[in-house]
Amino acid sequence: MTPRPTDTSAVIVGAGQAGLSVAYYLRRLGLEAGNDFVLLDRGPAAGGAWQFRWEALRLGLAHRVNDLPGMDELGLSFDTADRAAPARDVVGEYYRRYEEHYGLKVVRPADVTRVRATLDGFEVTFDDEYGDQTFSTQVVVNATGTWGAPFVPWYPGRDDFEGAQVHTAEYRSAEDFRDQDVVVVGGGTSAIGFLLELEGIARNLTWVARRPVEFLETQELNIEGGTRAVALQDAAAREGRALPSIVSTTGVPRTRRIQAAVDRGLLVARPMFSRIEPDGVRWDDGSFAHADAIIWATGFRPELRHLAPLKLREQKGGVTVMGGAAYRNAGVFFAGYGPSASTIGANRAGRTIARQVVAALSALGY
């Protein structure tokens, strides 16, 4: 039986690190960008989620950014990148040059709103400057990451708070909180970064975290911690469970800057408050902290809403993914999910998923 023609053989949704990595290896395996596969990206420019991060964030002040595969061919490396420039500008420029060098022909801004299964494969619907568009394809690679799905936990009184509530995805500048009492919620590098930036600008800072923060006795995330994080992510993905946070399994590297902040008493986290009141937060023991603003550095969830028509989600809260492919639909692959949800595993997953995509297309006669 001859397969019916589709607009393209594979659609990659998302042009962050994971999506670009898959595209690079598909190209290496002989597929042509813009013809055999199409890369759709919601962002207005290159850089993935990095283009939306706050101006003060610099490389080296967050988790390490790994080089994309083949980036050395351009003479580029994040290890030698400008540490004085905003990270969003550096990553955006490097990714732009990478896309151009390898001719990846990213379609943007293209906001994918729905992926629907058909008798012949999938229909991928997205919004662009011309309105709703649809590609038909045999294979879908979801590489949307998490930035578009910020998570803010609910606490009693949250909706009655009279001050500002800002998630990491909305944070722009410490100056927005000058002379204010600020509560920072979260136990990861973003929360710590906010506290360091706000010190001396906010009037008072209160740091709260759901679990005790583990400061590692290393300057960078060690291999053992990274391997453990990947293994736990992989186990959750295989079982269809909600994915654990990376920082909860790796800890926070004790850089000189962080150690100095610990020594001067800035980075001392209180346990989570029990409720939010109109003008602050209160703990079970009755203690209270006034707040003009609450910054929720509480992470993100995988961005999967556009995949809802495929019914991939399990009752346990996640999607069952084995070896990069969805258990409930073998034509859907996940890059940037589970063990490839951070820079720890995204590049390795790119090679593996690209090979699986080519194998799947070959089995279909493409």
BALOBA-1460 file (C-alpha; in Angstrom, 3 decimals):
// residues 366
<rec num="1" residu="m" x="0.000" y="0.000" z="0.000"/>
<rec num="2" residu="t" x="1.394" y="3.404" z="-0.958"/>
<rec num="3" residu="p" x="1.064" y="5.931" z="1.886"/>
<rec num="4" residu="r" x="-0.912" y="9.064" z="1.140"/>
<rec num="5" residu="p" x="1.251" y="12.163" z="0.780"/>
<rec num="6" residu="t" x="1.450" y="14.621" z="3.658"/>
<rec num="7" residu="d" x="2.734" y="18.198" z="3.808"/>
<rec num="8" residu="t" x="5.867" y="17.003" z="5.575"/>
<rec num="9" residu="s" x="7.149" y="13.776" z="7.093"/>
<rec num="10" residu="a" x="7.862" y="15.176" z="10.581"/>
<rec num="11" residu="v" x="6.913" y="18.260" z="12.553"/>
<rec num="12" residu="i" x="9.041" y="19.419" z="15.478"/>
<rec num="13" residu="v" x="7.136" y="21.636" z="17.907"/>
<rec num="14" residu="g" x="9.551" y="23.993" z="19.682"/>
<rec num="15" residu="a" x="12.962" y="25.393" z="18.715"/>
<rec num="16" residu="g" x="14.691" y="25.483" z="22.067"/>
<rec num="17" residu="q" x="17.662" y="23.291" z="22.877"/>
<rec num="18" residu="a" x="15.778" y="20.002" z="22.498"/>
<rec num="19" residu="g" x="14.051" y="20.907" z="19.233"/>
<rec num="20" residu="l" x="17.215" y="22.246" z="17.616"/>
<rec num="21" residu="s" x="19.132" y="19.163" z="18.700"/>
<rec num="22" residu="v" x="16.589" y="16.848" z="17.051"/>
<rec num="23" residu="a" x="16.596" y="19.000" z="13.905"/>
<rec num="24" residu="y" x="20.395" y="18.888" z="13.706"/>
<rec num="25" residu="y" x="20.473" y="15.089" z="13.833"/>
<rec num="26" residu="l" x="17.565" y="14.695" z="11.384"/>
<rec num="27" residu="r" x="19.574" y="16.788" z="8.963"/>
<rec num="28" residu="r" x="22.644" y="14.619" z="9.607"/>
<rec num="29" residu="l" x="20.518" y="11.569" z="8.785"/>
<rec num="30" residu="g" x="19.589" y="12.991" z="5.408"/>
<rec num="31" residu="l" x="16.291" y="14.785" z="5.980"/>
<rec num="32" residu="e" x="15.863" y="18.252" z="4.503"/>
<rec num="33" residu="a" x="14.613" y="21.080" z="6.729"/>
<rec num="34" residu="g" x="11.527" y="22.793" z="5.344"/>
<rec num="35" residu="n" x="10.694" y="19.795" z="3.181"/>
<rec num="36" residu="d" x="11.122" y="16.464" z="4.977"/>
<rec num="37" residu="f" x="10.651" y="18.074" z="8.382"/>
<rec num="38" residu="v" x="9.321" y="21.401" z="9.623"/>
<rec num="39" residu="l" x="10.355" y="23.142" z="12.839"/>
<rec num="40" residu="l" x="7.621" y="25.317" z="14.425"/>
<rec num="41" residu="d" x="8.451" y="27.773" z="17.194"/>
<rec num="42" residu="r" x="6.158" y="30.062" z="19.157"/>
<rec num="43" residu="g" x="8.814" y="32.600" z="20.088"/>
<rec num="44" residu="p" x="9.256" y="35.754" z="18.007"/>
<rec num="45" residu="a" x="13.013" y="35.151" z="17.743"/>
<rec num="46" residu="a" x="15.655" y="32.484" z="18.233"/>
<rec num="47" residu="g" x="16.666" y="31.501" z="21.765"/>
<rec num="48" residu="g" x="13.884" y="29.273" z="23.044"/>
<rec num="49" residu="a" x="12.721" y="30.164" z="26.552"/>
<rec num="50" residu="w" x="15.938" y="32.102" z="27.165"/>
<rec num="51" residu="q" x="14.670" y="35.038" z="25.108"/>
<rec num="52" residu="f" x="11.982" y="35.660" z="27.743"/>
<rec num="53" residu="r" x="14.261" y="35.662" z="30.795"/>
<rec num="54" residu="w" x="14.981" y="38.792" z="32.789"/>
<rec num="55" residu="e" x="17.655" y="41.272" z="31.713"/>
<rec num="56" residu="a" x="19.887" y="40.882" z="34.769"/>
<rec num="57" residu="l" x="20.356" y="37.123" z="34.359"/>
<rec num="58" residu="r" x="23.869" y="36.240" z="33.207"/>
<rec num="59" residu="l" x="25.422" y="32.982" z="32.027"/>
<rec num="60" residu="g" x="27.004" y="31.259" z="34.982"/>
<rec num="61" residu="l" x="24.331" y="32.509" z="37.409"/>
<rec num="62" residu="a" x="21.872" y="29.749" z="36.480"/>
<rec num="63" residu="h" x="22.184" y="26.095" z="35.533"/>
<rec num="64" residu="r" x="24.906" y="25.518" z="32.964"/>
<rec num="65" residu="v" x="23.853" y="25.944" z="29.336"/>
<rec num="66" residu="n" x="25.232" y="23.105" z="27.241"/>
<rec num="67" residu="d" x="26.395" y="23.679" z="23.690"/>
<rec num="68" residu="l" x="24.150" y="22.458" z="20.886"/>
<rec num="69" residu="p" x="25.496" y="19.528" z="18.865"/>
<rec num="70" residu="g" x="27.706" y="20.805" z="16.077"/>
<rec num="71" residu="m" x="28.016" y="24.277" z="17.604"/>
<rec num="72" residu="d" x="31.800" y="23.958" z="17.566"/>
<rec num="73" residu="e" x="31.655" y="24.094" z="13.765"/>
<rec num="74" residu="l" x="30.611" y="27.748" z="14.172"/>
<rec num="75" residu="g" x="33.443" y="28.445" z="16.596"/>
<rec num="76" residu="l" x="30.918" y="29.042" z="19.393"/>
<rec num="77" residu="s" x="30.687" y="27.699" z="22.937"/>
<rec num="78" residu="f" x="28.734" y="28.835" z="25.975"/>
<rec num="79" residu="d" x="31.785" y="27.972" z="28.071"/>
<rec num="80" residu="t" x="33.629" y="30.944" z="26.527"/>
<rec num="81" residu="a" x="30.624" y="33.234" z="25.971"/>
<rec num="82" residu="d" x="30.395" y="36.789" z="27.312"/>
<rec num="83" residu="r" x="29.489" y="36.609" z="31.014"/>
<rec num="84" residu="a" x="28.800" y="40.353" z="31.176"/>
<rec num="85" residu="a" x="26.003" y="40.384" z="28.596"/>
<rec num="86" residu="p" x="22.409" y="39.333" z="29.388"/>
<rec num="87" residu="a" x="22.077" y="35.568" z="29.021"/>
<rec num="88" residu="r" x="18.974" y="35.994" z="26.884"/>
<rec num="89" residu="d" x="20.961" y="38.025" z="24.334"/>
<rec num="90" residu="v" x="23.885" y="35.602" z="24.214"/>
<rec num="91" residu="v" x="21.722" y="32.488" z="23.851"/>
<rec num="92" residu="g" x="19.462" y="34.187" z="21.320"/>
<rec num="93" residu="e" x="22.397" y="35.236" z="19.144"/>
<rec num="94" residu="y" x="24.096" y="31.832" z="19.319"/>
<rec num="95" residu="y" x="20.864" y="30.000" z="18.475"/>
<rec num="96" residu="r" x="20.146" y="32.393" z="15.590"/>
<rec num="97" residu="r" x="23.563" y="31.789" z="14.080"/>
<rec num="98" residu="y" x="23.156" y="28.037" z="14.609"/>
<rec num="99" residu="e" x="19.788" y="27.961" z="12.827"/>
<rec num="100" residu="e" x="21.178" y="29.930" z="9.910"/>
<rec num="101" residu="h" x="24.385" y="27.896" z="9.644"/>
<rec num="102" residu="y" x="22.543" y="24.585" z="9.458"/>
<rec num="103" residu="g" x="19.645" y="25.926" z="7.378"/>
<rec num="104" residu="l" x="16.964" y="24.762" z="9.803"/>
<rec num="105" residu="k" x="14.314" y="27.130" z="8.370"/>
<rec num="106" residu="v" x="12.425" y="27.605" z="11.632"/>
<rec num="107" residu="v" x="8.849" y="28.830" z="11.150"/>
<rec num="108" residu="r" x="8.088" y="31.565" z="13.689"/>
<rec num="109" residu="p" x="6.158" y="32.870" z="15.399"/>
<rec num="110" residu="a" x="4.007" y="29.764" z="15.093"/>
<rec num="111" residu="d" x="1.948" y="28.914" z="18.174"/>
<rec num="112" residu="v" x="0.835" y="25.285" z="17.973"/>
<rec num="113" residu="t" x="-2.677" y="25.037" z="19.386"/>
<rec num="114" residu="r" x="-3.733" y="21.496" z="18.528"/>
<rec num="115" residu="v" x="-2.316" y="18.165" z="17.379"/>
<rec num="116" residu="r" x="-4.938" y="15.749" z="16.111"/>
<rec num="117" residu="a" x="-4.555" y="12.130" z="15.018"/>
<rec num="118" residu="t" x="-5.800" y="11.214" z="11.533"/>
<rec num="119" residu="l" x="-5.981" y="7.978" z="9.574"/>
<rec num="120" residu="d" x="-2.734" y="8.927" z="7.856"/>
<rec num="121" residu="g" x="-0.798" y="10.474" z="10.723"/>
<rec num="122" residu="f" x="-1.420" y="13.836" z="12.350"/>
<rec num="123" residu="e" x="-2.712" y="17.323" z="11.713"/>
<rec num="124" residu="v" x="-0.759" y="20.061" z="13.484"/>
<rec num="125" residu="t" x="-2.661" y="23.342" z="13.773"/>
<rec num="126" residu="f" x="-0.845" y="26.563" z="14.623"/>
<rec num="127" residu="d" x="-1.426" y="30.317" z="14.658"/>
<rec num="128" residu="d" x="0.886" y="32.599" z="12.724"/>
<rec num="129" residu="e" x="0.658" y="36.049" z="11.164"/>
<rec num="130" residu="y" x="-1.820" y="34.694" z="8.608"/>
<rec num="131" residu="g" x="-4.149" y="33.072" z="11.151"/>
<rec num="132" residu="d" x="-4.802" y="29.357" z="11.633"/>
<rec num="133" residu="q" x="-2.580" y="27.060" z="9.568"/>
<rec num="134" residu="t" x="-2.392" y="23.270" z="9.472"/>
<rec num="135" residu="f" x="0.361" y="20.850" z="8.501"/>
<rec num="136" residu="s" x="-0.307" y="17.178" z="7.879"/>
<rec num="137" residu="t" x="2.537" y="14.924" z="8.955"/>
<rec num="138" residu="q" x="3.464" y="11.342" z="9.721"/>
<rec num="139" residu="v" x="5.422" y="11.999" z="12.906"/>
<rec num="140" residu="v" x="5.308" y="14.654" z="15.637"/>
<rec num="141" residu="v" x="8.235" y="15.545" z="17.888"/>
<rec num="142" residu="n" x="7.104" y="17.566" z="20.874"/>
<rec num="143" residu="a" x="9.918" y="19.804" z="22.144"/>
<rec num="144" residu="t" x="7.916" y="22.537" z="23.859"/>
<rec num="145" residu="g" x="9.668" y="22.356" z="27.215"/>
<rec num="146" residu="t" x="7.988" y="24.031" z="30.176"/>
<rec num="147" residu="w" x="8.294" y="27.835" z="29.956"/>
<rec num="148" residu="g" x="4.751" y="28.260" z="28.639"/>
<rec num="149" residu="a" x="3.213" y="26.446" z="31.627"/>
<rec num="150" residu="p" x="4.242" y="28.273" z="34.824"/>
<rec num="151" residu="f" x="3.152" y="26.644" z="38.073"/>
<rec num="152" residu="v" x="1.828" y="28.625" z="41.037"/>
<rec num="153" residu="p" x="0.683" y="26.483" z="43.990"/>
<rec num="154" residu="w" x="-2.564" y="27.353" z="45.686"/>
<rec num="155" residu="y" x="-2.578" y="28.415" z="49.328"/>
<rec num="156" residu="p" x="-5.557" y="29.650" z="51.345"/>
<rec num="157" residu="g" x="-6.044" y="33.362" z="50.777"/>
<rec num="158" residu="r" x="-3.930" y="33.541" z="47.623"/>
<rec num="159" residu="d" x="-6.679" y="35.217" z="45.619"/>
<rec num="160" residu="d" x="-7.240" y="37.831" z="48.334"/>
<rec num="161" residu="f" x="-3.658" y="39.129" z="48.410"/>
<rec num="162" residu="e" x="-3.659" y="42.851" z="47.671"/>
<rec num="163" residu="g" x="-0.067" y="43.143" z="46.509"/>
<rec num="164" residu="a" x="1.644" y="41.971" z="43.328"/>
<rec num="165" residu="q" x="2.108" y="38.279" z="42.567"/>
<rec num="166" residu="v" x="4.803" y="37.566" z="39.987"/>
<rec num="167" residu="h" x="5.949" y="34.216" z="38.650"/>
<rec num="168" residu="t" x="9.477" y="33.599" z="37.353"/>
<rec num="169" residu="a" x="8.110" y="33.790" z="33.807"/>
<rec num="170" residu="e" x="6.868" y="37.342" z="34.489"/>
<rec num="171" residu="y" x="9.853" y="38.677" z="36.456"/>
<rec num="172" residu="r" x="11.623" y="41.532" z="34.671"/>
<rec num="173" residu="s" x="13.714" y="43.640" z="37.043"/>
<rec num="174" residu="a" x="14.587" y="44.044" z="40.725"/>
<rec num="175" residu="e" x="13.771" y="47.742" z="40.328"/>
<rec num="176" residu="d" x="10.099" y="46.819" z="40.103"/>
<rec num="177" residu="f" x="10.316" y="45.938" z="43.820"/>
<rec num="178" residu="r" x="12.370" y="48.837" z="45.131"/>
<rec num="179" residu="d" x="11.611" y="49.688" z="48.789"/>
<rec num="180" residu="q" x="9.026" y="46.914" z="49.019"/>
<rec num="181" residu="d" x="8.644" y="43.981" z="51.400"/>
<rec num="182" residu="v" x="9.045" y="40.925" z="49.183"/>
<rec num="183" residu="v" x="8.415" y="37.242" z="49.844"/>
<rec num="184" residu="v" x="10.279" y="34.900" z="47.490"/>
<rec num="185" residu="v" x="8.852" y="31.374" z="47.240"/>
<rec num="186" residu="g" x="10.920" y="28.473" z="45.910"/>
<rec num="187" residu="g" x="14.039" y="26.444" z="46.590"/>
<rec num="188" residu="g" x="15.879" y="26.556" z="43.264"/>
<rec num="189" residu="t" x="18.394" y="28.699" z="41.441"/>
<rec num="190" residu="s" x="15.770" y="31.169" z="40.217"/>
<rec num="191" residu="a" x="14.626" y="31.963" z="43.755"/>
<rec num="192" residu="i" x="18.232" y="32.378" z="44.877"/>
<rec num="193" residu="g" x="18.965" y="34.592" z="41.892"/>
<rec num="194" residu="f" x="16.023" y="36.839" z="42.735"/>
<rec num="195" residu="l" x="17.137" y="37.163" z="46.350"/>
<rec num="196" residu="l" x="20.643" y="38.155" z="45.266"/>
<rec num="197" residu="e" x="19.298" y="40.739" z="42.829"/>
<rec num="198" residu="l" x="16.764" y="42.157" z="45.283"/>
<rec num="199" residu="e" x="19.225" y="42.514" z="48.155"/>
<rec num="200" residu="g" x="19.744" y="46.198" z="48.829"/>
<rec num="201" residu="i" x="16.828" y="47.171" z="46.580"/>
<rec num="202" residu="a" x="13.832" y="45.652" z="48.356"/>
<rec num="203" residu="r" x="13.154" y="46.942" z="51.873"/>
<rec num="204" residu="n" x="12.792" y="43.481" z="53.391"/>
<rec num="205" residu="l" x="13.233" y="40.005" z="51.953"/>
<rec num="206" residu="t" x="11.657" y="36.785" z="53.202"/>
<rec num="207" residu="w" x="12.613" y="33.480" z="51.605"/>
<rec num="208" residu="v" x="10.368" y="30.438" z="51.978"/>
<rec num="209" residu="a" x="10.754" y="26.953" z="50.507"/>
<rec num="210" residu="r" x="8.618" y="23.846" z="50.635"/>
<rec num="211" residu="r" x="11.565" y="21.617" z="51.525"/>
<rec num="212" residu="p" x="15.000" y="22.297" z="53.049"/>
<rec num="213" residu="v" x="17.410" y="23.620" z="50.429"/>
<rec num="214" residu="e" x="20.440" y="21.372" z="49.883"/>
<rec num="215" residu="f" x="23.585" y="23.345" z="49.110"/>
<rec num="216" residu="l" x="26.135" y="21.138" z="47.392"/>
<rec num="217" residu="e" x="29.788" y="21.289" z="48.363"/>
<rec num="218" residu="t" x="30.716" y="21.928" z="44.729"/>
<rec num="219" residu="q" x="30.900" y="24.921" z="42.401"/>
<rec num="220" residu="e" x="28.855" y="23.145" z="39.711"/>
<rec num="221" residu="l" x="26.307" y="20.357" z="39.490"/>
<rec num="222" residu="n" x="28.303" y="17.137" z="39.750"/>
<rec num="223" residu="i" x="27.989" y="14.155" z="37.421"/>
<rec num="224" residu="e" x="26.526" y="11.936" z="40.136"/>
<rec num="225" residu="g" x="23.768" y="14.440" z="40.921"/>
<rec num="226" residu="g" x="23.006" y="14.959" z="37.247"/>
<rec num="227" residu="t" x="22.852" y="11.232" z="36.550"/>
<rec num="228" residu="r" x="20.500" y="10.690" z="39.483"/>
<rec num="229" residu="a" x="18.215" y="13.501" z="38.301"/>
<rec num="230" residu="v" x="18.016" y="12.013" z="34.803"/>
<rec num="231" residu="a" x="17.271" y="8.550" z="36.221"/>
<rec num="232" residu="l" x="14.428" y="9.854" z="38.392"/>
<rec num="233" residu="q" x="12.958" y="11.820" z="35.490"/>
<rec num="234" residu="d" x="13.178" y="8.745" z="33.268"/>
<rec num="235" residu="a" x="11.465" y="6.541" z="35.867"/>
<rec num="236" residu="a" x="8.591" y="9.008" z="36.234"/>
<rec num="237" residu="a" x="8.154" y="9.295" z="32.461"/>
<rec num="238" residu="r" x="8.132" y="5.506" z="32.032"/>
<rec num="239" residu="e" x="5.423" y="5.188" z="34.692"/>
<rec num="240" residu="g" x="3.270" y="8.079" z="33.469"/>
<rec num="241" residu="r" x="3.752" y="10.021" z="36.702"/>
<rec num="242" residu="a" x="4.074" y="13.770" z="37.085"/>
<rec num="243" residu="l" x="7.730" y="14.668" z="36.670"/>
<rec num="244" residu="p" x="9.780" y="15.605" z="39.764"/>
<rec num="245" residu="s" x="11.534" y="18.966" z="39.756"/>
<rec num="246" residu="i" x="15.182" y="18.905" z="38.721"/>
<rec num="247" residu="v" x="16.380" y="20.947" z="41.704"/>
<rec num="248" residu="s" x="14.668" y="18.609" z="44.188"/>
<rec num="249" residu="t" x="16.959" y="15.816" z="42.991"/>
<rec num="250" residu="t" x="20.184" y="17.712" z="42.288"/>
<rec num="251" residu="g" x="20.542" y="20.375" z="44.978"/>
<rec num="252" residu="v" x="22.072" y="23.836" z="44.484"/>
<rec num="253" residu="p" x="25.811" y="24.192" z="43.740"/>
<rec num="254" residu="r" x="27.579" y="26.233" z="46.430"/>
<rec num="255" residu="t" x="29.296" y="28.837" z="44.265"/>
<rec num="256" residu="r" x="31.429" y="31.525" z="45.891"/>
<rec num="257" residu="r" x="28.649" y="34.054" z="45.329"/>
<rec num="258" residu="i" x="26.061" y="31.800" z="46.952"/>
<rec num="259" residu="q" x="28.353" y="30.892" z="49.862"/>
<rec num="260" residu="a" x="28.971" y="34.568" z="50.574"/>
<rec num="261" residu="a" x="25.208" y="35.166" z="50.649"/>
<rec num="262" residu="v" x="24.761" y="32.216" z="53.022"/>
<rec num="263" residu="d" x="27.483" y="33.597" z="55.293"/>
<rec num="264" residu="r" x="25.870" y="37.025" z="55.543"/>
<rec num="265" residu="g" x="22.470" y="35.503" z="56.353"/>
<rec num="266" residu="l" x="20.627" y="36.282" z="53.130"/>
<rec num="267" residu="l" x="20.029" y="32.695" z="52.016"/>
<rec num="268" residu="v" x="18.221" y="31.292" z="55.020"/>
<rec num="269" residu="a" x="14.914" y="29.771" z="53.965"/>
<rec num="270" residu="r" x="11.915" y="29.579" z="56.255"/>
<rec num="271" residu="p" x="9.438" y="26.706" z="55.888"/>
<rec num="272" residu="m" x="6.327" y="27.334" z="53.805"/>
<rec num="273" residu="f" x="3.677" y="29.598" z="55.237"/>
<rec num="274" residu="s" x="0.232" y="28.139" z="55.833"/>
<rec num="275" residu="r" x="-1.893" y="30.931" z="54.394"/>
<rec num="276" residu="i" x="-1.777" y="34.232" z="52.551"/>
<rec num="277" residu="e" x="-3.465" y="37.307" z="53.961"/>
<rec num="278" residu="p" x="-4.269" y="40.553" z="52.110"/>
<rec num="279" residu="d" x="-1.044" y="42.184" z="53.300"/>
<rec num="280" residu="g" x="1.326" y="39.273" z="53.913"/>
<rec num="281" residu="v" x="1.846" y="35.620" z="54.762"/>
<rec num="282" residu="r" x="1.292" y="33.719" z="58.004"/>
<rec num="283" residu="w" x="2.737" y="30.510" z="59.415"/>
<rec num="284" residu="d" x="1.075" y="27.855" z="61.550"/>
<rec num="285" residu="d" x="2.845" y="29.167" z="64.653"/>
<rec num="286" residu="g" x="1.116" y="32.537" z="64.192"/>
<rec num="287" residu="s" x="4.189" y="34.417" z="62.932"/>
<rec num="288" residu="f" x="3.577" y="36.887" z="60.119"/>
<rec num="289" residu="a" x="5.594" y="38.608" z="57.392"/>
<rec num="290" residu="h" x="4.275" y="41.726" z="55.721"/>
<rec num="291" residu="a" x="4.458" y="41.589" z="51.934"/>
<rec num="292" residu="d" x="3.958" y="44.124" z="49.182"/>
<rec num="293" residu="a" x="4.785" y="41.437" z="46.627"/>
<rec num="294" residu="i" x="5.151" y="37.668" z="46.349"/>
<rec num="295" residu="i" x="7.518" y="36.216" z="43.780"/>
<rec num="296" residu="w" x="6.627" y="32.652" z="42.890"/>
<rec num="297" residu="a" x="9.852" y="30.917" z="41.800"/>
<rec num="298" residu="t" x="7.922" y="27.658" z="41.887"/>
<rec num="299" residu="g" x="8.834" y="26.206" z="38.541"/>
<rec num="300" residu="f" x="6.925" y="25.000" z="35.534"/>
<rec num="301" residu="r" x="5.026" y="22.027" z="34.263"/>
<rec num="302" residu="p" x="5.471" y="20.371" z="30.843"/>
<rec num="303" residu="e" x="3.587" y="22.315" z="28.181"/>
<rec num="304" residu="l" x="1.288" y="19.694" z="26.700"/>
<rec num="305" residu="r" x="-2.092" y="21.385" z="26.222"/>
<rec num="306" residu="h" x="-1.854" y="21.250" z="22.431"/>
<rec num="307" residu="l" x="-1.548" y="17.449" z="22.663"/>
<rec num="308" residu="a" x="-4.832" y="17.048" z="24.577"/>
<rec num="309" residu="p" x="-6.756" y="15.662" z="21.537"/>
<rec num="310" residu="l" x="-4.347" y="12.704" z="21.470"/>
<rec num="311" residu="k" x="-5.351" y="11.633" z="24.996"/>
<rec num="312" residu="l" x="-1.812" y="10.802" z="26.067"/>
<rec num="313" residu="r" x="-2.075" y="11.835" z="29.712"/>
<rec num="314" residu="e" x="-2.314" y="9.130" z="32.367"/>
<rec num="315" residu="q" x="-4.353" y="9.140" z="35.575"/>
<rec num="316" residu="k" x="-1.068" y="9.469" z="37.496"/>
<rec num="317" residu="g" x="-0.652" y="12.966" z="36.054"/>
<rec num="318" residu="g" x="1.989" y="12.476" z="33.379"/>
<rec num="319" residu="v" x="2.534" y="11.006" z="29.945"/>
<rec num="320" residu="t" x="4.064" y="7.556" z="29.642"/>
<rec num="321" residu="v" x="7.204" y="7.973" z="27.545"/>
<rec num="322" residu="m" x="9.573" y="5.102" z="26.859"/>
<rec num="323" residu="g" x="12.758" y="5.676" z="24.939"/>
<rec num="324" residu="g" x="11.449" y="9.030" z="23.765"/>
<rec num="325" residu="a" x="8.158" y="7.747" z="22.280"/>
<rec num="326" residu="a" x="4.654" y="8.074" z="23.726"/>
<rec num="327" residu="y" x="3.270" y="4.752" z="24.918"/>
<rec num="328" residu="r" x="-0.252" y="5.625" z="23.774"/>
<rec num="329" residu="n" x="0.781" y="6.796" z="20.297"/>
<rec num="330" residu="a" x="4.097" y="5.623" z="18.868"/>
<rec num="331" residu="g" x="4.064" y="8.400" z="16.266"/>
<rec num="332" residu="v" x="4.596" y="11.054" z="18.956"/>
<rec num="333" residu="f" x="8.093" y="11.593" z="20.306"/>
<rec num="334" residu="f" x="9.129" y="13.728" z="23.254"/>
<rec num="335" residu="a" x="12.297" y="15.829" z="23.381"/>
<rec num="336" residu="g" x="12.682" y="18.031" z="26.430"/>
<rec num="337" residu="y" x="10.465" y="15.814" z="28.581"/>
<rec num="338" residu="g" x="11.472" y="13.470" z="31.384"/>
<rec num="339" residu="p" x="15.188" y="12.649" z="31.220"/>
<rec num="340" residu="s" x="15.683" y="15.270" z="28.479"/>
<rec num="341" residu="a" x="13.849" y="18.041" z="30.363"/>
<rec num="342" residu="s" x="17.010" y="20.048" z="31.049"/>
<rec num="343" residu="t" x="20.418" y="20.659" z="29.570"/>
<rec num="344" residu="i" x="21.532" y="17.476" z="31.329"/>
<rec num="345" residu="g" x="19.951" y="15.183" z="28.740"/>
<rec num="346" residu="a" x="18.558" y="17.209" z="25.832"/>
<rec num="347" residu="n" x="21.439" y="16.743" z="23.400"/>
<rec num="348" residu="r" x="21.694" y="12.988" z="23.933"/>
<rec num="349" residu="a" x="17.945" y="12.701" z="23.423"/>
<rec num="350" residu="g" x="18.195" y="14.653" z="20.165"/>
<rec num="351" residu="r" x="20.350" y="11.989" z="18.530"/>
<rec num="352" residu="t" x="18.237" y="9.111" z="19.848"/>
<rec num="353" residu="i" x="14.902" y="10.628" z="18.855"/>
<rec num="354" residu="a" x="16.139" y="11.602" z="15.386"/>
<rec num="355" residu="r" x="17.145" y="7.997" z="14.756"/>
<rec num="356" residu="q" x="13.762" y="6.766" z="15.975"/>
<rec num="357" residu="v" x="11.940" y="9.253" z="13.753"/>
<rec num="358" residu="v" x="13.856" y="8.070" z="10.684"/>
<rec num="359" residu="a" x="13.176" y="4.437" z="11.617"/>
<rec num="360" residu="a" x="9.458" y="5.148" z="12.028"/>
<rec num="361" residu="l" x="9.293" y="6.898" z="8.667"/>
<rec num="362" residu="s" x="11.149" y="4.052" z="6.991"/>
<rec num="363" residu="a" x="8.670" y="1.552" z="8.421"/>
<rec num="364" residu="l" x="5.857" y="3.643" z="6.931"/>
<rec num="365" residu="g" x="7.512" y="3.610" z="3.528"/>
<rec num="366" residu="y" x="8.775" y="7.210" z="3.567"/>
